[in-house]
Protein backbone atom coordinates (compact mmCIF):
# COMPACT_ATOMS: atom_id res chain seq x y z
CA UNK A 1 0.00 0.00 0.00
CA UNK A 2 1.37 3.39 -1.03
CA UNK A 3 1.12 6.22 1.49
CA UNK A 4 -0.95 9.20 0.37
CA UNK A 5 1.38 11.76 -1.23
CA UNK A 6 0.90 14.48 1.40
CA UNK A 7 1.64 12.03 4.18
CA UNK A 8 4.59 10.55 2.37
CA UNK A 9 6.15 13.98 1.80
CA UNK A 10 5.82 14.78 5.47
CA UNK A 11 7.37 11.46 6.48
CA UNK A 12 10.34 12.19 4.22
CA UNK A 13 10.87 15.61 5.74
CA UNK A 14 10.54 14.36 9.30
CA UNK A 15 13.01 11.57 8.62
CA UNK A 16 15.70 14.10 7.88
CA UNK A 17 15.51 15.49 11.41
CA UNK A 18 18.19 14.19 13.78
CA UNK A 19 17.23 11.06 15.68
CA UNK A 20 14.12 10.41 13.60
CA UNK A 21 13.93 7.12 11.70
CA UNK A 22 11.27 5.85 9.28
CA UNK A 23 9.09 4.39 12.03
CA UNK A 24 9.05 7.41 14.28
CA UNK A 25 8.54 9.74 11.30
CA UNK A 26 5.48 7.70 10.35
CA UNK A 27 4.20 7.81 13.90
CA UNK A 28 4.60 11.58 14.06
CA UNK A 29 2.93 12.06 10.69
CA UNK A 30 -0.08 9.99 11.75
CA UNK A 31 -0.20 11.95 14.97
CA UNK A 32 -0.30 15.20 12.99
CA UNK A 33 -3.21 13.81 10.97
CA UNK A 34 -5.39 13.79 14.06
CA UNK A 35 -4.30 16.88 15.94
CA UNK A 36 -6.61 19.91 15.85
CA UNK A 37 -6.05 21.95 12.68
CA UNK A 38 -4.80 24.86 14.77
CA UNK A 39 -1.92 22.76 16.07
CA UNK A 40 -0.63 21.97 12.58
CA UNK A 41 -1.06 25.57 11.46
CA UNK A 42 0.85 26.86 14.46
CA UNK A 43 3.57 24.27 14.04
CA UNK A 44 3.88 25.15 10.35
CA UNK A 45 4.09 28.84 11.17
CA UNK A 46 6.68 28.30 13.90
CA UNK A 47 8.88 26.23 11.59
CA UNK A 48 8.49 28.67 8.71
CA UNK A 49 9.22 31.74 10.83
CA UNK A 50 12.01 30.17 12.87
CA UNK A 51 14.83 31.97 11.10
CA UNK A 52 12.95 35.30 11.20
CA UNK A 53 12.46 35.20 14.97
CA UNK A 54 15.71 33.72 16.16
CA UNK A 55 18.91 35.72 15.88
CA UNK A 56 22.49 34.65 16.08
CA UNK A 57 24.27 36.77 18.69
CA UNK A 58 26.70 39.17 17.00
CA UNK A 59 29.17 38.68 19.81
CA UNK A 60 29.28 35.01 20.75
CA UNK A 61 27.23 33.45 17.89
CA UNK A 62 24.86 31.72 20.25
CA UNK A 63 21.09 31.94 19.62
CA UNK A 64 19.22 34.97 20.82
CA UNK A 65 16.00 36.97 20.73
CA UNK A 66 18.01 40.06 19.94
CA UNK A 67 21.17 40.98 18.06
CA UNK A 68 23.24 40.58 21.23
CA UNK A 69 22.33 37.68 23.50
CA UNK A 70 21.33 37.83 27.14
CA UNK A 71 24.64 36.43 28.33
CA UNK A 72 26.77 38.89 26.38
CA UNK A 73 24.57 41.73 27.67
CA UNK A 74 24.83 40.57 31.28
CA UNK A 75 27.22 42.80 33.23
CA UNK A 76 27.31 40.28 36.07
CA UNK A 77 29.25 37.90 33.85
CA UNK A 78 33.01 37.60 33.98
CA UNK A 79 34.01 38.87 30.54
CA UNK A 80 37.58 37.72 30.96
CA UNK A 81 36.64 34.06 31.19
CA UNK A 82 35.50 32.53 27.91
CA UNK A 83 34.14 29.08 27.18
CA UNK A 84 34.57 27.93 23.58
CA UNK A 85 32.02 25.42 22.28
CA UNK A 86 31.27 23.83 18.93
CA UNK A 87 27.54 24.52 18.67
CA UNK A 88 24.93 26.90 20.05
CA UNK A 89 23.14 24.12 21.91
CA UNK A 90 26.34 23.38 23.81
CA UNK A 91 25.89 26.82 25.43
CA UNK A 92 22.51 25.68 26.73
CA UNK A 93 23.99 22.45 28.05
CA UNK A 94 26.68 24.26 30.02
CA UNK A 95 24.25 26.96 31.18
CA UNK A 96 21.93 24.27 32.51
CA UNK A 97 24.65 23.45 35.05
CA UNK A 98 24.31 26.98 36.40
CA UNK A 99 28.00 26.99 37.35
CA UNK A 100 29.85 28.88 34.66
CA UNK A 101 29.76 32.67 35.04
CA UNK A 102 31.90 33.69 32.09
CA UNK A 103 30.98 34.31 28.45
CA UNK A 104 30.85 31.94 25.47
CA UNK A 105 32.09 31.63 21.94
CA UNK A 106 30.37 29.32 19.47
CA UNK A 107 32.81 28.07 16.83
CA UNK A 108 30.18 26.53 14.60
CA UNK A 109 31.86 23.12 14.50
CA UNK A 110 35.28 21.55 14.88
CA UNK A 111 38.27 21.08 12.63
CA UNK A 112 37.60 18.01 10.53
CA UNK A 113 40.01 17.40 7.63
CA UNK A 114 38.04 14.38 6.38
CA UNK A 115 34.98 16.58 5.87
CA UNK A 116 37.14 19.46 4.58
CA UNK A 117 36.40 21.67 7.57
CA UNK A 118 39.44 23.76 8.38
CA UNK A 119 39.92 26.57 10.91
CA UNK A 120 38.89 29.06 8.22
CA UNK A 121 35.41 27.47 8.14
CA UNK A 122 34.95 28.10 11.87
CA UNK A 123 34.62 31.35 13.81
CA UNK A 124 38.31 31.24 14.70
CA UNK A 125 39.28 34.77 13.64
CA UNK A 126 36.34 36.10 15.64
CA UNK A 127 37.54 34.08 18.63
CA UNK A 128 41.05 35.52 18.46
CA UNK A 129 39.67 39.04 18.05
CA UNK A 130 37.36 38.71 21.03
CA UNK A 131 40.12 37.28 23.22
CA UNK A 132 42.23 40.31 22.39
CA UNK A 133 39.42 42.87 22.65
CA UNK A 134 38.23 41.72 26.08
CA UNK A 135 41.73 40.92 27.32
CA UNK A 136 40.54 37.47 28.22
CA UNK A 137 42.55 35.69 30.88
CA UNK A 138 41.27 32.13 30.51
CA UNK A 139 39.79 30.26 27.57
CA UNK A 140 38.03 27.01 28.54
CA UNK A 141 37.86 24.82 25.45
CA UNK A 142 34.67 22.75 25.74
CA UNK A 143 34.62 21.23 22.28
CA UNK A 144 33.54 17.59 22.13
CA UNK A 145 35.87 14.86 23.33
CA UNK A 146 36.22 13.59 19.78
CA UNK A 147 39.31 13.57 17.59
CA UNK A 148 37.97 16.72 15.92
CA UNK A 149 37.21 18.46 19.20
CA UNK A 150 40.67 17.63 20.52
CA UNK A 151 42.38 18.87 17.35
CA UNK A 152 40.37 22.08 17.58
CA UNK A 153 41.45 22.56 21.19
CA UNK A 154 45.11 22.16 20.25
CA UNK A 155 44.70 24.55 17.35
CA UNK A 156 43.17 27.21 19.61
CA UNK A 157 46.01 26.75 22.10
CA UNK A 158 48.56 27.21 19.31
CA UNK A 159 46.96 30.41 18.05
CA UNK A 160 46.46 32.23 21.33
CA UNK A 161 49.00 34.46 22.97
CA UNK A 162 51.08 32.59 25.55
CA UNK A 163 49.73 34.87 28.30
CA UNK A 164 46.21 33.56 27.86
CA UNK A 165 45.53 30.49 29.99
CA UNK A 166 43.93 27.80 27.81
CA UNK A 167 42.18 24.98 29.66
CA UNK A 168 40.34 21.90 28.46
CA UNK A 169 37.26 20.46 30.21
CA UNK A 170 38.19 17.50 32.40
CA UNK A 171 38.35 14.03 30.91
CA UNK A 172 38.08 10.71 32.68
CA UNK A 173 35.48 8.17 33.69
CA UNK A 174 31.89 9.41 33.83
CA UNK A 175 30.10 9.33 37.21
CA UNK A 176 28.68 5.90 37.96
CA UNK A 177 31.09 4.20 35.55
CA UNK A 178 32.43 0.70 36.08
CA UNK A 179 36.20 0.45 35.58
CA UNK A 180 35.78 -2.89 33.82
CA UNK A 181 33.80 -1.34 31.00
CA UNK A 182 35.96 1.73 30.44
CA UNK A 183 37.84 2.04 27.15
CA UNK A 184 41.60 2.38 27.29
CA UNK A 185 41.72 5.98 26.06
CA UNK A 186 39.31 7.12 28.76
CA UNK A 187 41.14 5.15 31.44
CA UNK A 188 44.44 6.67 30.37
CA UNK A 189 42.91 10.14 30.64
CA UNK A 190 41.43 9.31 34.01
CA UNK A 191 44.84 8.24 35.32
CA UNK A 192 46.57 11.29 33.88
CA UNK A 193 43.91 13.55 35.32
CA UNK A 194 43.96 12.09 38.85
CA UNK A 195 43.48 14.57 41.66
CA UNK A 196 44.28 14.52 45.36
CA UNK A 197 41.31 13.87 47.62
CA UNK B 1 19.70 31.04 29.90
CA UNK B 2 16.29 31.43 28.30
CA UNK B 3 15.83 30.06 24.81
CA UNK B 4 14.87 32.63 22.16
CA UNK B 5 11.08 32.76 21.91
CA UNK B 6 10.85 31.41 18.35
CA UNK B 7 13.05 28.48 19.22
CA UNK B 8 11.26 27.82 22.47
CA UNK B 9 7.87 27.76 20.73
CA UNK B 10 9.17 25.26 18.22
CA UNK B 11 10.61 23.06 20.96
CA UNK B 12 7.26 23.06 22.72
CA UNK B 13 5.42 22.02 19.58
CA UNK B 14 7.91 19.32 18.71
CA UNK B 15 7.74 17.93 22.23
CA UNK B 16 4.09 17.17 21.76
CA UNK B 17 4.85 14.75 18.92
CA UNK B 18 4.87 11.10 19.94
CA UNK B 19 8.25 9.79 21.02
CA UNK B 20 9.84 13.24 21.20
CA UNK B 21 11.19 14.36 24.57
CA UNK B 22 12.68 17.71 25.60
CA UNK B 23 16.21 16.73 24.51
CA UNK B 24 15.32 15.45 21.07
CA UNK B 25 12.95 18.39 20.49
CA UNK B 26 15.82 20.74 21.23
CA UNK B 27 18.12 18.81 18.93
CA UNK B 28 15.58 18.95 16.10
CA UNK B 29 14.97 22.68 16.64
CA UNK B 30 18.68 23.43 16.48
CA UNK B 31 18.91 21.30 13.38
CA UNK B 32 16.13 23.34 11.77
CA UNK B 33 18.06 26.52 12.58
CA UNK B 34 20.83 25.50 10.22
CA UNK B 35 19.00 23.77 7.38
CA UNK B 36 18.60 25.70 4.11
CA UNK B 37 15.63 28.09 4.29
CA UNK B 38 13.87 26.09 1.58
CA UNK B 39 13.82 22.99 3.79
CA UNK B 40 12.00 24.78 6.59
CA UNK B 41 9.57 26.41 4.17
CA UNK B 42 8.79 23.09 2.54
CA UNK B 43 8.39 21.35 5.89
CA UNK B 44 6.09 24.13 7.10
CA UNK B 45 4.02 23.88 3.95
CA UNK B 46 3.77 20.10 4.16
CA UNK B 47 2.63 20.23 7.78
CA UNK B 48 0.18 23.05 7.12
CA UNK B 49 -1.33 21.38 4.06
CA UNK B 50 -1.35 17.86 5.47
CA UNK B 51 -5.06 17.76 6.15
CA UNK B 52 -5.86 19.30 2.75
CA UNK B 53 -3.94 16.66 0.82
CA UNK B 54 -4.68 13.53 2.76
CA UNK B 55 -8.16 12.07 2.75
CA UNK B 56 -9.80 9.58 5.03
CA UNK B 57 -11.26 6.77 2.94
CA UNK B 58 -15.07 6.98 2.97
CA UNK B 59 -15.28 3.21 3.10
CA UNK B 60 -12.66 1.88 5.48
CA UNK B 61 -11.46 5.13 7.16
CA UNK B 62 -7.84 4.46 6.32
CA UNK B 63 -5.73 7.28 4.83
CA UNK B 64 -5.90 7.92 1.12
CA UNK B 65 -5.04 10.23 -1.76
CA UNK B 66 -8.65 10.06 -2.88
CA UNK B 67 -12.08 9.74 -1.33
CA UNK B 68 -11.94 5.96 -1.62
CA UNK B 69 -8.58 4.33 -0.89
CA UNK B 70 -6.54 2.12 -3.16
CA UNK B 71 -7.40 -1.03 -1.24
CA UNK B 72 -11.16 -0.46 -1.26
CA UNK B 73 -10.97 0.28 -5.00
CA UNK B 74 -8.97 -2.85 -5.72
CA UNK B 75 -11.19 -5.51 -7.30
CA UNK B 76 -8.55 -8.16 -6.71
CA UNK B 77 -9.24 -7.92 -2.98
CA UNK B 78 -11.49 -10.37 -1.20
CA UNK B 79 -14.36 -8.09 -0.10
CA UNK B 80 -15.83 -10.75 2.16
CA UNK B 81 -12.80 -10.89 4.42
CA UNK B 82 -12.38 -7.85 6.67
CA UNK B 83 -9.59 -6.97 9.05
CA UNK B 84 -10.58 -4.56 11.84
CA UNK B 85 -7.81 -2.37 13.27
CA UNK B 86 -7.65 0.48 15.75
CA UNK B 87 -5.72 3.05 13.73
CA UNK B 88 -4.93 3.90 10.12
CA UNK B 89 -1.24 3.15 10.58
CA UNK B 90 -2.14 -0.40 11.61
CA UNK B 91 -3.35 -0.90 8.02
CA UNK B 92 0.13 0.00 6.80
CA UNK B 93 1.70 -2.42 9.26
CA UNK B 94 -0.44 -5.32 8.11
CA UNK B 95 -0.06 -4.37 4.44
CA UNK B 96 3.71 -4.39 4.86
CA UNK B 97 3.41 -8.16 5.45
CA UNK B 98 1.94 -8.49 1.97
CA UNK B 99 -0.11 -11.48 3.10
CA UNK B 100 -3.61 -10.22 3.76
CA UNK B 101 -5.79 -9.93 0.65
CA UNK B 102 -9.06 -8.77 2.22
CA UNK B 103 -10.27 -5.28 3.08
CA UNK B 104 -9.88 -3.21 6.24
CA UNK B 105 -11.92 -1.25 8.72
CA UNK B 106 -10.32 1.40 10.91
CA UNK B 107 -12.20 1.81 14.19
CA UNK B 108 -10.39 4.93 15.30
CA UNK B 109 -9.39 3.49 18.67
CA UNK B 110 -10.51 0.89 21.18
CA UNK B 111 -13.12 0.78 23.91
CA UNK B 112 -11.59 2.36 26.98
CA UNK B 113 -13.98 3.11 29.86
CA UNK B 114 -11.24 4.83 31.90
CA UNK B 115 -10.81 7.41 29.15
CA UNK B 116 -14.58 7.53 28.50
CA UNK B 117 -14.27 5.95 25.07
CA UNK B 118 -17.28 3.77 24.40
CA UNK B 119 -18.38 1.90 21.24
CA UNK B 120 -20.33 5.00 20.18
CA UNK B 121 -17.04 6.93 19.94
CA UNK B 122 -15.64 4.39 17.48
CA UNK B 123 -16.69 3.54 13.93
CA UNK B 124 -18.70 0.59 15.19
CA UNK B 125 -22.01 1.34 13.43
CA UNK B 126 -20.09 1.77 10.18
CA UNK B 127 -18.43 -1.59 10.81
CA UNK B 128 -21.74 -3.39 11.33
CA UNK B 129 -23.20 -1.70 8.23
CA UNK B 130 -20.26 -2.70 6.08
CA UNK B 131 -20.33 -6.29 7.31
CA UNK B 132 -23.98 -6.49 6.31
CA UNK B 133 -23.62 -4.60 3.02
CA UNK B 134 -20.72 -6.72 1.73
CA UNK B 135 -22.06 -9.94 3.27
CA UNK B 136 -18.74 -10.41 4.92
CA UNK B 137 -17.87 -13.98 5.89
CA UNK B 138 -14.94 -13.44 8.24
CA UNK B 139 -13.96 -10.51 10.43
CA UNK B 140 -10.34 -10.67 11.67
CA UNK B 141 -10.08 -8.48 14.74
CA UNK B 142 -6.54 -7.08 14.79
CA UNK B 143 -6.93 -4.54 17.58
CA UNK B 144 -3.97 -4.29 19.97
CA UNK B 145 -3.34 -7.05 22.50
CA UNK B 146 -4.17 -4.64 25.31
CA UNK B 147 -7.09 -4.80 27.72
CA UNK B 148 -8.86 -2.24 25.54
CA UNK B 149 -8.14 -4.09 22.32
CA UNK B 150 -9.38 -7.34 23.82
CA UNK B 151 -12.57 -5.73 25.11
CA UNK B 152 -13.18 -4.23 21.70
CA UNK B 153 -12.74 -7.64 20.07
CA UNK B 154 -15.30 -9.19 22.44
CA UNK B 155 -17.70 -6.32 21.82
CA UNK B 156 -17.45 -6.79 18.05
CA UNK B 157 -18.04 -10.51 18.43
CA UNK B 158 -21.16 -9.81 20.52
CA UNK B 159 -22.61 -7.38 17.98
CA UNK B 160 -22.10 -9.38 14.82
CA UNK B 161 -24.57 -11.85 13.43
CA UNK B 162 -23.75 -15.43 14.50
CA UNK B 163 -23.20 -16.42 10.86
CA UNK B 164 -20.20 -14.14 10.56
CA UNK B 165 -16.97 -15.83 11.59
CA UNK B 166 -15.07 -13.56 13.99
CA UNK B 167 -11.38 -14.34 14.49
CA UNK B 168 -8.70 -12.74 16.58
CA UNK B 169 -5.04 -12.44 15.54
CA UNK B 170 -2.90 -15.14 17.14
CA UNK B 171 -1.41 -14.56 20.55
CA UNK B 172 1.59 -16.27 22.12
CA UNK B 173 5.31 -15.84 22.39
CA UNK B 174 6.97 -13.60 19.81
CA UNK B 175 9.54 -15.18 17.48
CA UNK B 176 12.97 -15.34 19.08
CA UNK B 177 11.48 -15.21 22.57
CA UNK B 178 13.04 -16.93 25.57
CA UNK B 179 10.52 -18.87 27.66
CA UNK B 180 12.20 -17.72 30.86
CA UNK B 181 11.41 -14.10 30.15
CA UNK B 182 7.80 -14.52 29.06
CA UNK B 183 5.07 -13.04 31.23
CA UNK B 184 2.40 -15.39 32.58
CA UNK B 185 -0.45 -13.98 30.49
CA UNK B 186 1.50 -14.46 27.25
CA UNK B 187 2.60 -17.93 28.26
CA UNK B 188 -0.97 -18.89 29.09
CA UNK B 189 -2.08 -17.67 25.65
CA UNK B 190 0.77 -19.51 24.00
CA UNK B 191 -0.29 -22.76 25.69
CA UNK B 192 -3.94 -22.24 24.82
CA UNK B 193 -3.04 -21.42 21.22
CA UNK B 194 -0.75 -24.43 20.67
CA UNK B 195 -0.89 -25.96 17.22
CA UNK B 196 0.08 -29.33 15.82
CA UNK B 197 3.37 -29.35 13.91
Interface residues (C-beta under 8 A of the other chain):
Chain A: X1 X2 X3 X4 X5 X6 X7 X9 X10 X13 X16 X17 X18 X19 X20 X24 X26 X27 X28 X29 X30 X31 X32 X33 X37 X39 X40 X41 X42 X43 X44 X45 X46 X47 X48 X49 X50 X51 X52 X53 X54 X55 X63 X64 X65 X70 X71 X87 X88 X89 X91 X92 X95
Chain B: X1 X2 X3 X4 X5 X6 X7 X9 X10 X13 X16 X17 X18 X19 X20 X24 X26 X27 X28 X29 X30 X31 X32 X33 X37 X39 X40 X41 X42 X43 X44 X45 X46 X47 X48 X49 X50 X51 X52 X53 X54 X55 X63 X64 X65 X70 X71 X87 X88 X89 X91 X92 X95
